[in-house]
Amino acid sequence: MTTTTPVRDPDQRTGAGDAQRQGGGEQPGRPRSAADAGAPGRRRRVLLHHRAGRRFLPLVVAAALLLPLALLFPGAGSWPSALAVDVSGPLGRAGDWIIDNRDSHPLFLYFFGHVSNAVVVSVRAVYVVLLGAGWAGVTALAGLTALRLAGVRLALTCVAAFAACGLLGMWVPTMQTLALMVVAVAASVVVGALLGLAAGLSARADRALRPVLDTMQVLPAFAYLLPMVLVFGIGVPAAVLATVVYAAPPMARLTALGLREADAGVLEAAASLGATGRQRLLTARLPLARRQLLLGVNQAIMMALSMAVIASVIGAGGLGDRVYQALASVDVGAALAAGIPIVLLAVVLDRTADAAGRRLGNPAVAPCEPSLLRRVFAGWYGRLLTLLAAVAVAVAGRMAGASLWPGSWTVPIAEPVNRAVAWMTDHLYSGVPVIGGTADWAARFTGWILDPLRSGLQAAPWWLLLLLVAALGLLAGTWRTALTAVLALAAIGVLGVWEPSLDTLSQVLAAVAVTLVLGFAIAVAAARSSRLQRMLRPVLDVCQTMPQFVYLIPVVALFGVGRAPAAAAAVVYALPAVVRITADGLREVSPAAMESARSLGATGSQQLRQVQFPLARPALLLAVNQAVVLVLAVVIIGGLVGGGALGYDVVLGLAQGDLATGLVAGAAIVCLGLMLDRVTQPAKEA
C-alpha cells in the first residue's frame, strides 16, 4: 500500500505529488480533473470499509454458528436446557465433603487450621491492645499521629471522629472493627506487594496473574464469602481472609505498575555502576515506585474496610454486625448509629493514609504548622515522642478508671431517628400530594423501567443477546474482547442461571443509565463552576469513603424493600466516581481548543458537545466503566433488601451453607461482571 503525506485539504495537492501517486502519469502543474481529485478520498473510503469488514468478520462467523443452534434449540428467549450443565450435584458433594472433613483431614488440620489460629490470635492481640490503651490512649494516638503527618486540622478531625464513636455508644464495636482492619490490611499489603513484585519483574508472571486479578476485581464482595465459610466456618478467620482476598488485588496491580514504570535511565545507571538485580530493586525500582506503593496501601485500606463491614454477614462482629442486625429488623435508627462510626472510621483512615503517602512520597513536604511544632515532631524522635505521649495518656486514663467509654457520655440517636423515619413514612413515603411519595416513585420505577427491561431481556432470543454482546465487544475493542464477553455470557446460560442473571442485568442497566444521566449533569455543572466544585468536594470525599453496606440504610428508610431500593443504593454509591472522573476529564480539556471555539462564536452548549465531550472521551468512557462495575457490586448486595435475582441466591447460599446455590450464583456474577467490564473498559483504550 502506497503511503501518502497528510495534507490539510486533499483537493489542494500539488501536481508533482499527484504524478508521484499516480505512477508519473501526470505532469507537474497540470490541472487535475474532478475524478482525479477525488481518487485519494475514494481509496481511503474503500480502505476504511475494508478494515470495518475485517473487524466485523467475526460477528458474521458468530451469526453463522449461532443461527443453526437457534434452529436446533428453539425457545421463547430462555436458554436451551440441552445446552445447560447441572453442576449442583458435584458442588453439593464437594460442599458436603468439606464440611465432613473440616475437622479431620490433614489439609484442614495442618494448614487451614494453623492459618485460622494465626488469624484469631492476631486479631485478638490487636483488640486486647486497643482495649488496654482505652479510649483516651487510642484517641490520643490517632490525634498525635495525624498531627505529625498533616497538622492540626487532621488531628482535630481524628479526635472528633473517635469521640463521636464513643458518644454514639459504639466504642467497643469500633475497636472490634479496627482490630480486624489492622490484621486484614497488613496481610493484604504483604500479599499484594508480593504478587505485584512478581508481576512487575516478570512478564510471564504478569500474563499469568492478569486474568486472575481481572476476575477478582470484577467479582463482587459477596461472592468471596461462601467459599471462606465452607473452609473456615462462621467467624473471624473467614471474615479476615475474605477481606484479604478482596483487598489484595489493588495493591498487587499498583505495585506492578510502579515497578514497570520505573525510569529506565535510572535503572541503566544503576546497572552501569555494577549493581546486582537485588540492589537495583532495593535502591532504584522500589524507591521510584513509592508513589504507586503508597496509593496501593490507601486503596487496600479502603477496600478492606468495605469488605470488613460486609463480612459481618459471616460473623465478623463489630460495626458491620450492628448494621446487619439493624437492617434485618428494619431498625433504621440502630443502623444509622452503627453506620456513622463506619463512615467516620473510613474518613480518618483515608485521610491519614493519604497524608502519610504524601509525606513519605516527598519528605521535604511538611504540614503547614508553626516551625516549633515541626521541629518537635520531626525525625525518629518525633515518632518516639508521639508513641510516648500516647502511652502516657493511656496510662493516665487507666489510672483514672476510664478504659472504656463512659456510658453516661453516650448520646442515643436510635429513637429520634426512628421517629424521624416514622414521620417520613407518614409524609414522604406515601403522603406527598400530586407528585406522590417515595413509595410511589419506587413503584413507578419498578413498573415503568425495571419490569419492562427485565421482560424484554428475558423474552429476547438467547442467540440474539449473544450477537448483541459480540457487536458491542467489537465496537469497544478487538475480536478477543468480543469473544471473552460472549463466552462469559454463554457461561451464564450453561450454569443454568440465565433468567436470574438477566434480572440482575436489567437492574444494573437501569441503575447505570440513571447514574450516568445524573453524574454527567452534575459533572458538567462542577466543571463550569469553581464554587460548585468546592462545595461538592467534601460531599464526594465522604461518599467515596463510605462502605457499600451503609448505602442500604437511607434507601430502606425512604423506599422500603425491593428492586428499586437496591437500584437507588447502587446509583448513590456509583455517582461520586462518575462525577469525579467526568469533571476531571472536562476540566483537563485543552484551554487552547476552548478559546478557539469561543473565538469562532460557539455557544456554551456547542463548546460542550463539539469540543469538551469529544476531547474528554477517554474520561467519559472510564466513567461508564466504573459506573457499571460499582453498580453491579451494590445491586448484588441489594439482595439483602429485596433485590432478588443473583444477589438473593448468594444470600440464600450463605444462610443455608448451600455451596451449589451460592457458588453458581457467584460464578454467574463473575461472568456478568466480566462481560460488562469487557464491553466498556477497552473502549477507553480504542
C-alpha positions as CSV (number, residue, x, y, z in Angstrom):
1,M,0.0,0.0,0.0
2,T,1.4,3.4,-1.0
3,T,1.8,5.9,1.8
4,T,0.8,9.5,1.3
5,T,1.8,12.6,3.1
6,P,-1.0,14.1,5.2
7,V,-2.2,17.5,4.0
8,R,-4.8,19.9,5.2
9,D,-7.0,19.7,2.0
10,P,-6.9,16.6,-0.3
11,D,-8.2,18.8,-3.2
12,Q,-5.2,21.2,-3.0
13,R,-2.3,18.8,-3.5
14,T,0.5,19.8,-5.9
15,G,0.7,18.3,-9.4
16,A,4.0,16.7,-8.7
17,G,2.6,14.9,-5.7
18,D,-0.3,13.6,-7.9
19,A,2.1,12.5,-10.5
20,Q,4.1,10.5,-7.9
21,R,1.0,8.9,-6.5
22,Q,-0.3,8.0,-10.0
23,G,2.9,6.5,-11.2
24,G,4.1,9.6,-13.1
25,G,1.2,9.7,-15.5
26,E,0.5,13.4,-14.8
27,Q,2.9,16.3,-15.5
28,P,3.8,18.8,-12.8
29,G,1.5,21.8,-12.8
30,R,-1.1,20.1,-15.0
31,P,-4.7,20.7,-13.8
32,R,-6.5,17.7,-12.5
33,S,-10.0,16.6,-13.3
34,A,-12.7,16.2,-10.6
35,A,-12.4,12.4,-10.9
36,D,-8.6,12.6,-10.3
37,A,-9.0,14.9,-7.4
38,G,-11.5,12.5,-5.7
39,A,-9.4,9.4,-6.2
40,P,-7.4,9.5,-2.9
41,G,-10.6,10.1,-0.9
42,R,-12.2,7.1,-2.7
43,R,-9.2,5.0,-1.9
44,R,-9.3,6.0,1.8
45,R,-13.1,5.2,1.9
46,V,-12.5,1.8,0.3
47,L,-9.7,1.1,2.8
48,L,-11.9,2.1,5.8
49,H,-14.7,-0.1,4.5
50,H,-12.2,-3.0,4.1
51,R,-11.0,-2.6,7.6
52,A,-14.5,-2.4,9.0
53,G,-15.4,-5.5,7.1
54,R,-12.4,-7.4,8.5
55,R,-13.3,-6.1,12.0
56,F,-16.9,-7.4,11.9
57,L,-16.0,-10.6,10.1
58,P,-16.0,-12.5,13.5
59,L,-19.6,-11.2,14.0
60,V,-20.6,-12.8,10.7
61,V,-18.9,-16.0,11.7
62,A,-20.7,-15.9,15.1
63,A,-24.0,-15.4,13.4
64,A,-23.4,-18.3,11.1
65,L,-22.6,-20.6,14.1
66,L,-25.4,-19.4,16.4
67,L,-28.3,-19.4,13.9
68,P,-28.2,-23.2,13.3
69,L,-28.1,-23.7,17.0
70,A,-31.1,-21.4,17.4
71,L,-32.9,-23.6,14.9
72,L,-31.9,-26.8,16.7
73,F,-32.8,-25.4,20.1
74,P,-35.8,-23.1,19.7
75,G,-37.3,-21.3,22.7
76,A,-39.1,-18.2,23.8
77,G,-35.9,-16.4,24.9
78,S,-34.8,-18.8,27.6
79,W,-31.5,-20.6,27.4
80,P,-32.0,-24.1,26.0
81,S,-31.9,-26.7,28.7
82,A,-30.0,-29.0,26.4
83,L,-27.1,-26.5,26.4
84,A,-27.1,-26.2,30.3
85,V,-25.0,-28.2,32.6
86,D,-26.3,-29.2,36.1
87,V,-23.4,-28.6,38.5
88,S,-25.5,-28.7,41.7
89,G,-24.7,-32.3,42.2
90,P,-20.9,-32.1,42.1
91,L,-20.9,-28.9,44.0
92,G,-23.2,-30.3,46.7
93,R,-21.0,-33.3,47.1
94,A,-17.9,-31.1,47.3
95,G,-19.6,-28.9,49.9
96,D,-20.6,-32.0,51.9
97,W,-17.0,-33.4,51.7
98,I,-15.6,-30.1,53.0
99,I,-18.0,-30.0,55.9
100,D,-17.4,-33.7,56.8
101,N,-13.6,-33.5,56.7
102,R,-13.1,-30.0,58.0
103,D,-12.2,-31.4,61.5
104,S,-10.3,-34.5,60.4
105,H,-8.5,-34.1,57.1
106,P,-4.7,-33.3,57.3
107,L,-5.2,-30.4,54.9
108,F,-7.5,-28.7,57.3
109,L,-5.7,-29.8,60.4
110,Y,-2.1,-28.8,59.4
111,F,-2.7,-25.9,57.0
112,F,-6.1,-24.2,57.2
113,G,-6.3,-24.9,60.9
114,H,-2.9,-23.1,61.5
115,V,-3.9,-20.2,59.3
116,S,-7.2,-19.9,61.2
117,N,-5.5,-19.9,64.5
118,A,-2.9,-17.3,63.4
119,V,-5.7,-15.0,62.3
120,V,-7.6,-15.4,65.6
121,V,-4.6,-14.8,67.7
122,S,-3.5,-11.8,65.7
123,V,-7.0,-10.1,65.8
124,R,-7.4,-10.9,69.5
125,A,-3.9,-9.4,70.3
126,V,-4.7,-6.2,68.5
127,Y,-8.1,-6.0,70.1
128,V,-6.6,-6.5,73.6
129,V,-4.0,-3.8,72.9
130,L,-6.8,-1.4,71.8
131,L,-8.9,-2.1,74.8
132,G,-5.8,-1.9,77.1
133,A,-5.0,1.6,75.7
134,G,-8.5,2.7,76.5
135,W,-10.5,5.3,74.7
136,A,-8.1,8.0,75.9
137,G,-5.0,6.3,74.6
138,V,-6.5,5.3,71.2
139,T,-7.8,8.8,70.6
140,A,-4.5,10.4,71.7
141,L,-2.5,8.1,69.4
142,A,-4.8,8.8,66.4
143,G,-4.7,12.6,67.1
144,L,-0.9,12.8,67.6
145,T,-0.2,10.6,64.5
146,A,-2.4,12.9,62.4
147,L,-0.8,16.0,63.9
148,R,2.6,14.7,63.0
149,L,1.6,13.8,59.5
150,A,-0.7,16.6,58.4
151,G,-1.1,19.2,61.1
152,V,-3.7,20.4,63.5
153,R,-6.8,20.2,61.2
154,L,-6.5,16.4,60.5
155,A,-5.6,15.9,64.2
156,L,-8.8,17.6,65.3
157,T,-10.7,15.6,62.7
158,C,-9.4,12.3,64.1
159,V,-10.1,13.2,67.7
160,A,-13.6,14.3,66.9
161,A,-14.2,11.1,64.9
162,F,-13.2,8.8,67.7
163,A,-15.1,10.9,70.2
164,A,-18.2,10.6,68.0
165,C,-17.9,6.8,68.0
166,G,-17.9,6.9,71.8
167,L,-20.8,9.3,72.0
168,L,-22.9,7.1,69.8
169,G,-22.2,4.2,72.2
170,M,-20.2,2.3,69.6
171,W,-16.8,2.3,71.1
172,V,-16.4,-1.5,71.6
173,P,-17.7,-2.4,68.1
174,T,-15.5,0.3,66.6
175,M,-12.4,-1.3,68.3
176,Q,-13.5,-4.8,67.1
177,T,-13.7,-3.5,63.5
178,L,-10.4,-1.6,63.9
179,A,-8.6,-4.7,65.2
180,L,-9.9,-6.8,62.2
181,M,-8.9,-3.9,59.9
182,V,-5.3,-3.8,61.2
183,V,-4.7,-7.5,60.6
184,A,-6.5,-7.6,57.3
185,V,-4.8,-4.6,55.9
186,A,-1.4,-5.8,57.0
187,A,-1.9,-9.2,55.3
188,S,-3.4,-7.6,52.2
189,V,-0.4,-5.3,51.8
190,V,2.1,-8.1,52.2
191,V,0.2,-10.5,49.8
192,G,-0.5,-7.8,47.3
193,A,3.1,-6.5,47.3
194,L,4.5,-10.0,46.8
195,L,2.1,-10.6,43.8
196,G,2.9,-7.1,42.4
197,L,6.6,-7.8,42.8
198,A,6.3,-11.0,40.8
199,A,4.2,-9.3,38.1
200,G,6.3,-6.2,37.9
201,L,9.6,-8.1,37.5
202,S,8.4,-11.0,35.3
203,A,6.4,-10.6,32.1
204,R,5.4,-14.3,32.3
205,A,4.1,-13.8,35.9
206,D,2.3,-10.7,34.8
207,R,0.5,-12.6,32.0
208,A,-0.4,-15.4,34.4
209,L,-1.7,-13.1,37.1
210,R,-3.6,-10.6,34.9
211,P,-6.7,-12.7,34.3
212,V,-6.8,-13.7,38.0
213,L,-6.6,-10.1,39.1
214,D,-9.2,-9.1,36.5
215,T,-11.6,-11.8,37.8
216,M,-11.0,-10.8,41.4
217,Q,-11.6,-7.1,40.6
218,V,-15.0,-7.7,38.9
219,L,-16.1,-10.2,41.4
220,P,-18.5,-8.6,43.9
221,A,-17.6,-8.8,47.6
222,F,-20.5,-11.1,48.5
223,A,-19.1,-13.8,46.2
224,Y,-16.0,-14.2,48.4
225,L,-17.8,-15.1,51.5
226,L,-19.3,-18.6,50.8
227,P,-16.0,-20.4,50.0
228,M,-14.4,-18.9,53.1
229,V,-17.3,-20.0,55.3
230,L,-17.1,-23.6,53.9
231,V,-13.4,-23.8,54.6
232,F,-13.1,-21.9,57.9
233,G,-16.6,-21.8,59.2
234,I,-18.5,-18.8,60.5
235,G,-16.3,-16.4,62.4
236,V,-13.4,-14.0,62.3
237,P,-10.9,-16.2,60.3
238,A,-13.3,-16.4,57.3
239,A,-14.1,-12.7,57.5
240,V,-10.4,-11.7,57.7
241,L,-9.3,-14.0,54.8
242,A,-12.2,-12.9,52.6
243,T,-11.1,-9.3,53.3
244,V,-7.5,-10.1,52.3
245,V,-8.6,-11.8,49.1
246,Y,-10.8,-8.8,48.3
247,A,-8.3,-6.0,49.2
248,A,-5.0,-7.5,47.8
249,P,-5.6,-7.1,44.0
250,P,-5.4,-3.2,44.0
251,M,-2.1,-3.4,45.9
252,A,-0.8,-6.0,43.5
253,R,-1.8,-4.0,40.4
254,L,-0.4,-0.7,41.7
255,T,2.9,-2.4,42.8
256,A,3.4,-4.0,39.4
257,L,2.5,-0.7,37.7
258,G,5.1,1.2,39.7
259,L,7.8,-1.3,39.1
260,R,7.2,-1.4,35.4
261,E,7.1,2.3,35.0
262,A,10.4,2.9,36.8
263,D,12.7,5.3,35.0
264,A,14.7,3.3,32.5
265,G,17.6,5.8,32.7
266,V,17.9,5.4,36.4
267,L,17.9,1.6,36.2
268,E,20.5,1.7,33.4
269,A,22.7,4.0,35.5
270,A,22.4,1.6,38.5
271,A,23.3,-1.3,36.2
272,S,26.3,0.5,34.8
273,L,27.6,1.0,38.3
274,G,27.7,-2.7,38.8
275,A,24.5,-3.1,41.0
276,T,23.1,-6.5,41.2
277,G,19.4,-7.3,40.4
278,R,18.6,-7.2,44.1
279,Q,20.4,-4.0,44.6
280,R,18.7,-2.4,41.7
281,L,15.3,-3.5,43.1
282,L,16.0,-2.1,46.6
283,T,17.8,1.1,45.7
284,A,16.1,2.1,42.4
285,R,12.9,0.3,41.5
286,L,11.1,0.4,44.9
287,P,12.1,4.0,45.7
288,L,10.9,5.1,42.2
289,A,7.6,3.1,42.7
290,R,7.0,4.7,46.1
291,R,4.0,6.8,45.0
292,Q,2.2,3.8,43.5
293,L,3.0,1.6,46.5
294,L,1.5,4.2,48.9
295,L,-1.5,4.6,46.7
296,G,-1.9,0.8,46.8
297,V,-1.8,0.8,50.6
298,N,-4.5,3.5,50.6
299,Q,-6.7,1.5,48.3
300,A,-6.2,-1.7,50.3
301,I,-7.3,0.2,53.4
302,M,-10.5,1.4,51.9
303,M,-11.4,-1.9,50.3
304,A,-10.6,-3.8,53.4
305,L,-12.9,-1.6,55.4
306,S,-15.7,-2.1,52.9
307,M,-15.2,-5.8,53.0
308,A,-14.8,-6.0,56.8
309,V,-18.3,-4.4,57.1
310,I,-19.8,-6.8,54.5
311,A,-18.1,-9.8,56.2
312,S,-20.3,-9.2,59.3
313,V,-22.7,-11.5,57.5
314,I,-20.4,-14.4,58.3
315,G,-19.7,-13.4,61.9
316,A,-17.0,-10.7,61.7
317,G,-18.7,-8.8,64.5
318,G,-18.0,-5.1,65.1
319,L,-19.8,-2.3,63.5
320,G,-20.9,-4.3,60.4
321,D,-22.7,-6.8,62.6
322,R,-24.7,-4.0,64.2
323,V,-25.7,-2.6,60.8
324,Y,-26.6,-6.0,59.5
325,Q,-28.7,-6.9,62.6
326,A,-30.5,-3.5,62.4
327,L,-31.2,-3.9,58.7
328,A,-32.6,-7.4,59.3
329,S,-35.1,-5.9,61.8
330,V,-35.6,-2.7,59.7
331,D,-34.4,-0.6,62.6
332,V,-33.1,2.4,60.7
333,G,-32.1,4.3,63.9
334,A,-29.8,1.5,65.2
335,A,-28.4,1.0,61.7
336,L,-27.5,4.7,61.4
337,A,-26.0,4.7,64.9
338,A,-23.6,2.0,63.7
339,G,-23.2,3.4,60.2
340,I,-22.0,6.8,61.2
341,P,-18.9,5.4,63.0
342,I,-18.1,3.3,59.9
343,V,-18.1,6.5,57.8
344,L,-16.0,8.3,60.4
345,L,-13.5,5.5,60.6
346,A,-13.3,5.4,56.8
347,V,-12.7,9.1,56.6
348,V,-10.0,9.0,59.3
349,L,-8.2,6.1,57.7
350,D,-8.4,7.5,54.2
351,R,-7.1,11.0,55.2
352,T,-4.3,9.6,57.5
353,A,-3.1,7.1,54.8
354,D,-3.2,9.9,52.2
355,A,-1.2,12.2,54.4
356,A,1.3,9.5,55.2
357,G,1.7,8.8,51.5
358,R,2.3,12.4,50.6
359,R,4.7,12.8,53.5
360,L,6.7,9.7,52.6
361,G,6.5,10.3,48.9
362,N,8.1,13.8,49.4
363,P,9.8,14.1,52.7
364,A,10.5,17.8,52.0
365,V,6.8,18.5,52.3
366,A,5.8,19.3,55.9
367,P,2.5,20.2,57.3
368,C,1.7,23.9,57.3
369,E,2.2,24.4,61.1
370,P,4.5,26.6,63.2
371,S,8.2,25.8,62.9
372,L,8.5,24.8,66.6
373,L,5.8,22.1,66.1
374,R,7.5,20.8,63.0
375,R,10.9,20.6,64.8
376,V,9.3,18.8,67.8
377,F,7.7,16.1,65.7
378,A,10.4,15.7,63.1
379,G,12.6,12.6,62.6
380,W,12.8,9.5,64.6
381,Y,12.5,11.3,67.9
382,G,9.2,12.7,66.7
383,R,7.9,9.2,66.2
384,L,9.2,8.2,69.7
385,L,7.6,11.3,71.2
386,T,4.3,10.5,69.6
387,L,4.3,7.0,71.0
388,L,5.4,8.1,74.5
389,A,2.7,10.8,74.6
390,A,0.0,8.3,73.6
391,V,1.3,5.8,76.2
392,A,1.3,8.5,78.9
393,V,-2.3,9.4,78.1
394,A,-3.4,5.8,78.1
395,V,-1.7,5.1,81.5
396,A,-3.4,8.2,82.9
397,G,-6.8,7.0,81.6
398,R,-6.3,3.6,83.1
399,M,-5.3,5.1,86.4
400,A,-8.5,7.2,86.3
401,G,-10.5,4.0,85.7
402,A,-11.7,5.1,82.2
403,S,-10.6,2.4,79.9
404,L,-14.0,2.0,78.2
405,W,-16.0,5.0,77.0
406,P,-18.3,6.1,80.0
407,G,-21.8,5.1,79.5
408,S,-23.1,8.4,80.8
409,W,-21.3,10.2,77.9
410,T,-23.3,8.5,75.2
411,V,-26.0,10.2,73.1
412,P,-28.6,7.7,71.9
413,I,-29.9,8.6,68.5
414,A,-31.8,5.4,67.5
415,E,-35.1,6.6,69.0
416,P,-35.1,10.1,67.5
417,V,-34.0,8.7,64.1
418,N,-36.8,6.1,64.2
419,R,-39.3,8.8,65.0
420,A,-38.0,10.8,62.0
421,V,-38.3,7.8,59.8
422,A,-41.8,7.3,61.0
423,W,-42.6,10.9,60.1
424,M,-41.0,10.4,56.7
425,T,-43.0,7.2,56.2
426,D,-46.2,9.1,57.0
427,H,-45.4,12.2,55.0
428,L,-42.8,11.3,52.3
429,Y,-43.3,7.6,51.8
430,S,-46.9,7.9,50.6
431,G,-48.3,11.2,51.8
432,V,-47.0,13.7,49.3
433,P,-49.9,15.1,47.2
434,V,-49.8,15.5,43.4
435,I,-46.2,14.1,42.9
436,G,-46.6,11.1,45.1
437,G,-44.3,9.8,47.8
438,T,-41.1,7.8,47.6
439,A,-43.1,4.6,47.6
440,D,-44.9,5.8,44.5
441,W,-41.6,6.7,42.9
442,A,-40.2,3.2,43.7
443,A,-43.3,1.6,42.3
444,R,-43.2,3.6,39.1
445,F,-39.5,3.0,38.6
446,T,-40.2,-0.7,39.0
447,G,-43.3,-0.8,36.9
448,W,-42.1,1.5,34.1
449,I,-38.4,0.7,33.8
450,L,-37.3,-2.4,35.7
451,D,-40.2,-4.7,34.8
452,P,-40.2,-3.9,31.0
453,L,-36.4,-4.1,30.8
454,R,-36.4,-7.4,32.6
455,S,-39.2,-8.8,30.5
456,G,-37.5,-7.6,27.3
457,L,-34.2,-9.2,28.2
458,Q,-35.8,-12.5,29.2
459,A,-38.0,-12.6,26.1
460,A,-35.2,-11.9,23.7
461,P,-33.7,-14.9,21.9
462,W,-30.6,-16.1,23.7
463,W,-28.6,-16.1,20.4
464,L,-29.7,-12.5,19.7
465,L,-28.2,-11.4,23.1
466,L,-25.0,-13.2,22.3
467,L,-24.8,-11.5,18.9
468,L,-25.5,-8.1,20.5
469,V,-22.8,-8.6,23.1
470,A,-20.4,-9.6,20.3
471,A,-21.2,-6.5,18.4
472,L,-20.7,-4.3,21.5
473,G,-17.4,-6.1,22.1
474,L,-16.2,-5.4,18.6
475,L,-17.2,-1.8,18.8
476,A,-15.4,-1.5,22.1
477,G,-12.2,-3.3,21.3
478,T,-10.9,-6.3,19.3
479,W,-12.3,-9.7,18.4
480,R,-10.7,-11.1,21.6
481,T,-12.7,-8.6,23.6
482,A,-15.9,-9.7,21.9
483,L,-15.0,-13.4,22.3
484,T,-14.4,-13.0,26.0
485,A,-17.7,-11.2,26.5
486,V,-19.7,-13.7,24.5
487,L,-18.1,-16.7,26.3
488,A,-18.8,-15.0,29.7
489,L,-22.5,-14.5,28.8
490,A,-22.8,-18.0,27.4
491,A,-21.2,-19.5,30.6
492,I,-24.2,-17.9,32.5
493,G,-26.6,-20.0,30.4
494,V,-24.5,-23.1,30.7
495,L,-24.6,-22.7,34.5
496,G,-28.4,-22.7,34.4
497,V,-29.0,-19.2,35.8
498,W,-29.9,-17.4,32.6
499,E,-33.2,-15.8,33.9
500,P,-31.9,-14.6,37.3
501,S,-28.8,-13.2,35.6
502,L,-30.9,-11.2,33.1
503,D,-32.9,-9.9,36.1
504,T,-29.7,-8.7,37.7
505,L,-28.6,-7.3,34.3
506,S,-31.8,-5.3,34.0
507,Q,-31.3,-3.7,37.4
508,V,-27.6,-2.9,36.5
509,L,-28.6,-1.3,33.2
510,A,-31.3,0.8,34.7
511,A,-29.2,2.0,37.6
512,V,-26.2,2.7,35.3
513,A,-28.5,4.8,33.0
514,V,-29.7,6.9,35.9
515,T,-26.2,7.2,37.3
516,L,-24.8,8.5,34.0
517,V,-27.5,11.0,33.5
518,L,-27.2,12.4,37.0
519,G,-23.4,12.1,37.1
520,F,-22.8,13.8,33.7
521,A,-25.2,16.6,34.6
522,I,-23.5,17.3,37.9
523,A,-20.0,17.0,36.5
524,V,-20.8,19.5,33.7
525,A,-22.0,22.0,36.3
526,A,-19.0,21.3,38.5
527,A,-16.6,21.7,35.6
528,R,-18.0,25.1,34.8
529,S,-18.3,26.4,38.3
530,S,-15.4,26.5,40.7
531,R,-17.7,27.3,43.6
532,L,-19.9,24.3,43.0
533,Q,-16.7,22.2,42.6
534,R,-15.5,23.3,46.1
535,M,-18.9,22.6,47.6
536,L,-19.1,19.1,46.1
537,R,-15.6,18.1,47.1
538,P,-16.3,17.2,50.7
539,V,-19.5,15.5,49.8
540,L,-17.8,13.4,47.2
541,D,-15.0,12.6,49.6
542,V,-17.4,11.3,52.2
543,C,-19.5,9.4,49.7
544,Q,-16.4,7.7,48.2
545,T,-15.1,6.5,51.6
546,M,-18.5,5.1,52.7
547,P,-18.6,1.3,52.5
548,Q,-21.3,-0.3,50.3
549,F,-23.3,-1.6,53.2
550,V,-24.0,1.8,54.6
551,Y,-25.9,3.0,51.5
552,L,-28.7,0.5,52.2
553,I,-29.7,2.4,55.3
554,P,-31.2,5.5,53.8
555,V,-32.8,3.8,50.8
556,V,-34.6,1.3,53.1
557,A,-35.9,4.2,55.1
558,L,-37.2,6.1,52.1
559,F,-38.2,3.3,49.6
560,G,-38.8,0.2,51.7
561,V,-37.6,-3.1,50.3
562,G,-37.5,-4.3,46.7
563,R,-35.6,-3.9,43.5
564,A,-36.0,-0.2,43.2
565,P,-34.2,0.5,46.6
566,A,-31.4,-1.8,45.5
567,A,-31.0,0.2,42.3
568,A,-31.2,3.5,44.3
569,A,-28.4,2.4,46.6
570,A,-26.3,1.5,43.6
571,V,-26.9,4.9,42.0
572,V,-25.9,6.7,45.2
573,Y,-22.8,4.5,45.5
574,A,-21.6,4.9,41.9
575,L,-22.4,8.6,41.4
576,P,-19.4,10.1,43.2
577,A,-16.9,8.2,41.0
578,V,-18.8,9.2,37.8
579,V,-18.9,12.9,38.9
580,R,-15.2,13.0,39.8
581,I,-13.9,11.2,36.6
582,T,-16.1,13.2,34.3
583,A,-15.5,16.6,35.9
584,D,-11.7,16.0,35.9
585,G,-11.9,15.0,32.2
586,L,-13.8,18.1,31.2
587,R,-11.5,20.4,33.2
588,E,-8.4,18.9,31.5
589,V,-9.6,19.8,28.0
590,S,-7.0,22.0,26.3
591,P,-7.7,25.7,27.0
592,A,-6.4,26.5,23.5
593,A,-9.2,24.3,22.0
594,M,-11.8,26.0,24.2
595,E,-10.5,29.5,23.3
596,S,-10.5,28.6,19.6
597,A,-14.2,27.5,19.9
598,R,-15.2,30.7,21.7
599,S,-13.4,32.9,19.1
600,L,-15.4,31.2,16.4
601,G,-18.6,32.2,18.2
602,A,-19.6,28.8,19.6
603,T,-22.2,28.9,22.4
604,G,-21.7,27.1,25.7
605,S,-23.7,24.1,24.6
606,Q,-21.8,23.9,21.3
607,Q,-18.5,24.0,23.2
608,L,-19.7,21.2,25.4
609,R,-21.0,19.0,22.6
610,Q,-18.4,19.7,19.9
611,V,-15.2,20.3,21.9
612,Q,-15.3,19.2,25.5
613,F,-17.1,15.9,25.1
614,P,-15.1,14.7,22.1
615,L,-11.7,15.6,23.8
616,A,-12.8,14.1,27.1
617,R,-13.9,10.9,25.5
618,P,-11.4,8.6,27.4
619,A,-12.6,10.1,30.8
620,L,-16.2,9.7,29.8
621,L,-15.8,6.0,28.8
622,L,-13.8,5.4,32.0
623,A,-16.7,6.9,34.0
624,V,-19.1,4.5,32.2
625,N,-16.9,1.5,33.0
626,Q,-16.6,2.5,36.7
627,A,-20.4,3.1,36.9
628,V,-21.0,-0.5,35.6
629,V,-18.6,-2.1,38.0
630,L,-19.7,-0.2,41.1
631,V,-23.4,-0.5,40.3
632,L,-23.1,-4.3,39.9
633,A,-21.4,-4.6,43.3
634,V,-24.3,-2.8,45.1
635,V,-27.1,-4.5,43.1
636,I,-25.7,-7.8,44.4
637,I,-25.7,-6.6,48.0
638,G,-29.3,-5.4,47.3
639,G,-30.3,-9.0,47.7
640,L,-30.4,-8.2,51.4
641,V,-33.2,-5.7,50.9
642,G,-35.3,-7.5,48.4
643,G,-33.3,-7.0,45.2
644,G,-33.7,-10.7,44.3
645,A,-32.0,-12.4,41.4
646,L,-28.4,-13.4,41.8
647,G,-28.0,-11.4,45.0
648,Y,-30.8,-13.3,46.7
649,D,-29.2,-16.6,45.6
650,V,-25.9,-15.6,47.1
651,V,-27.5,-14.6,50.4
652,L,-29.6,-17.8,50.4
653,G,-26.5,-19.9,49.8
654,L,-24.7,-18.1,52.7
655,A,-27.6,-18.5,55.0
656,Q,-28.1,-22.2,54.3
657,G,-24.5,-23.1,53.6
658,D,-25.6,-24.3,50.2
659,L,-22.5,-24.4,48.0
660,A,-24.3,-25.2,44.8
661,T,-26.7,-22.3,45.0
662,G,-24.3,-19.8,46.4
663,L,-21.3,-20.7,44.2
664,V,-23.2,-21.0,41.0
665,A,-24.7,-17.5,41.6
666,G,-21.2,-16.2,42.5
667,A,-19.8,-17.7,39.2
668,A,-22.6,-16.1,37.3
669,I,-21.9,-12.8,38.9
670,V,-18.2,-13.1,37.9
671,C,-19.3,-13.9,34.3
672,L,-21.8,-11.0,34.2
673,G,-19.2,-8.6,35.6
674,L,-16.6,-9.8,33.2
675,M,-18.9,-9.3,30.3
676,L,-19.9,-5.8,31.3
677,D,-16.3,-4.9,32.0
678,R,-15.1,-6.1,28.7
679,V,-17.7,-4.3,26.6
680,T,-16.9,-1.0,28.4
681,Q,-13.3,-1.0,29.6
682,P,-11.5,-1.5,26.3
683,A,-13.4,1.4,24.7
684,K,-11.3,3.9,26.6
685,E,-8.2,2.4,25.0
686,A,-9.5,2.3,21.5
